[in-house]
Amino acid sequence: MGCRAAQPDMVIRAVGLTRTIWVRAKGMATNTGPFLGPPSGLPVRFTVLDIARIVDGRIVEHWGVPDRFEILVRTGRLPVAAASAGASQP
């Protein structure tokens, strides 16, 4: 079920309409330090959304939003239910 179907009264409002750039990036790392538990030693791939506000050609504000759920799944901290027929595993 999609987010809109689960919350049909959702309202989304744009804020801070300025010169803003959005970047969706993929990160890769090895979990060798504590992250919501001891190091797992597992390789981790995850998505990051970076948002930056630009003034006079310079970044004056930055927000980085990593997909923490994806990191938790890939480090074994968050169990994943068995995939239904036809669905792919992370």
PyMOL commands that set and color helices and strands:
alter all, ss='L'
color gray80, all
select helices_A, chain A and resi 3-6+68-74
alter helices_A, ss='H'
color red, helices_A
select strands_A, chain A and resi 20-30+43-55+58-66
alter strands_A, ss='S'
color yellow, strands_A
deselect
rebuild
show_as cartoon
